[in-house]
Amino acid sequence: MTVASQIKGTLASLKGVEATLMTISLQAEGHDKRNRFHQASLKTKTVIHELEKRVSELERQEPQYKGN
């Protein structure tokens, strides 16, 4: 498994985690709990954004990884 495919797999997993955290934040009871899950989803989104930039860099440097 290449580094690019590992990063893309991690990216897909993180997007699932972000969606789950957002769902939990909408269903949680209490403002504090909702806020904590929402903040966790925002932090996860930041990591996703950084990984997406890294994937773009990899694809630009190594065109064979594009679209895989």
Contacts in CASP RR format, 6 or more apart in sequence:
PFRMAT RR
TARGET T0000
AUTHOR 0000-0000-0000
METHOD contacts of the structure
MODEL  1
MTVASQIKGTLASLKGVEATLMTISLQAEGHDKRNRFHQASLKTKTVIHE
LEKRVSELERQEPQYKGN
2 65 0 8 1.000
2 68 0 8 1.000
3 58 0 8 1.000
4 55 0 8 1.000
4 58 0 8 1.000
4 59 0 8 1.000
4 62 0 8 1.000
4 65 0 8 1.000
4 68 0 8 1.000
5 65 0 8 1.000
5 68 0 8 1.000
7 51 0 8 1.000
7 54 0 8 1.000
7 55 0 8 1.000
7 58 0 8 1.000
8 55 0 8 1.000
8 68 0 8 1.000
10 51 0 8 1.000
11 48 0 8 1.000
11 51 0 8 1.000
11 52 0 8 1.000
11 55 0 8 1.000
14 44 0 8 1.000
14 47 0 8 1.000
14 48 0 8 1.000
14 51 0 8 1.000
15 48 0 8 1.000
17 44 0 8 1.000
18 41 0 8 1.000
18 44 0 8 1.000
18 45 0 8 1.000
18 48 0 8 1.000
21 37 0 8 1.000
21 38 0 8 1.000
21 40 0 8 1.000
21 41 0 8 1.000
21 44 0 8 1.000
22 37 0 8 1.000
22 38 0 8 1.000
22 41 0 8 1.000
24 37 0 8 1.000
25 34 0 8 1.000
25 35 0 8 1.000
25 36 0 8 1.000
25 37 0 8 1.000
25 38 0 8 1.000
25 40 0 8 1.000
25 41 0 8 1.000
26 34 0 8 1.000
28 34 0 8 1.000
28 37 0 8 1.000
58 65 0 8 1.000
59 65 0 8 1.000
59 66 0 8 1.000
59 67 0 8 1.000
END
